[in-house]
Structure formats: C-alpha cells, structure tokens
Amino acid sequence: MSKINFKLRDGAVFIELALVMPVLLLMLAGIIQFGFILNAKVAVNSASYEAARSATLAEDPVGEALKSVQNYASSTLPGWDFSERLKADVYISGSNPGDTVKVKVIYSVPVFFSKILPLPASEDGYTGISGTSIMRIEEKE
C-alpha cells in the first residue's frame, strides 16, 4: 500500500513542477530583461552627459559630441556603434559662451517577449531607451 501512495506522490510533484516552472522561468526572464533595460538607461544617460560636456569645451561641438558618444559606447557596452540601434542628436543654440548644447542619445534594446508583453514604444521587438543632457558652452581660454 505504501508503495502505491509513494508513486502517486511522485506524480503529483511532477505535475506541480510542470505548472510552476513556466511561471518561474517567465519571472526570471523578466528580471533579466529589466537588467538589460536598466543597464542601457544608465549607459545612455552617461553617454549623453559625456558628449554634452565635451561639446561645451570643443571648437567643433557637434563632431566632438558624436565622437564622445561613440567612444563612450564602444568602451562601455560591447557591440554599440552608430547603426540602427544607437542614435545621437546634438542641438546647439549658438557658439557663444552661455549658449546651450543639448545631446540626446537613443539606444534600442531588444525585448525578449515582445509578442507576450509589449513594452511602450516597442517596435520590431526593440524598445528605445533615451538619455538627454543639456549644458552651457563655456568660455574658451
């Protein structure tokens, strides 16, 4: 009698595992996805800050800002380059001290389960993460 009950219990454990495992795997994938998005957010914020800072001190602010974004992106996250997934926009109000430089960096992060749970502004399985920095042009010595 005890052997039969033991076998029935083993079957119940497998059924419970089959019911719980997909939920646990989905939660784990969500945690990993959140980590990718958070990492990209920190990286684009830092890249836009570095680009705006370098643009305020340069003779060619636009070129220096784009070069700074590329340098930061290539040293921080492997695989970043100015392609379809990384974009940078530089807006300069003027070239005099006190004028503003605005740098916006956008990076597209792949979404694992875009069909199940689409993130806002996701397109083609990617969601855009952006960071913006605004600084004033400094007087050059």
C-alpha positions, 0 to 999 in steps of 0.5 A: 500500500505504501508503495502505491501512495509513494508513486502517486506522490511522485506524480503529483510533484511532477505535475506541480513542477510542470505548472510552476516552472513556466511561471518561474522561468517567465519571472526570471526572464523578466528580471533579466530583461529589466537588467538589460533595460536598466543597464542601457538607461544608465549607459545612455544617460552617461553617454549623453552627459559625456558628449554634452560636456565635451561639446561645451569645451570643443571648437567643433561641438557637434563632431566632438559630441558624436565622437564622445558618444561613440567612444563612450559606447564602444568602451562601455557596452560591447557591440554599440556603434552608430547603426540602427540601434544607437542614435545621437542628436546634438542641438546647439543654440549658438557658439557663444559662451552661455549658449546651450548644447543639448545631446540626446542619445537613443539606444534600442534594446531588444525585448525578449517577449515582445509578442507576450508583453509589449513594452511602450514604444516597442517596435520590431521587438526593440524598445528605445531607451533615451538619455538627454543632457543639456549644458552651457558652452563655456568660455574658451581660454 
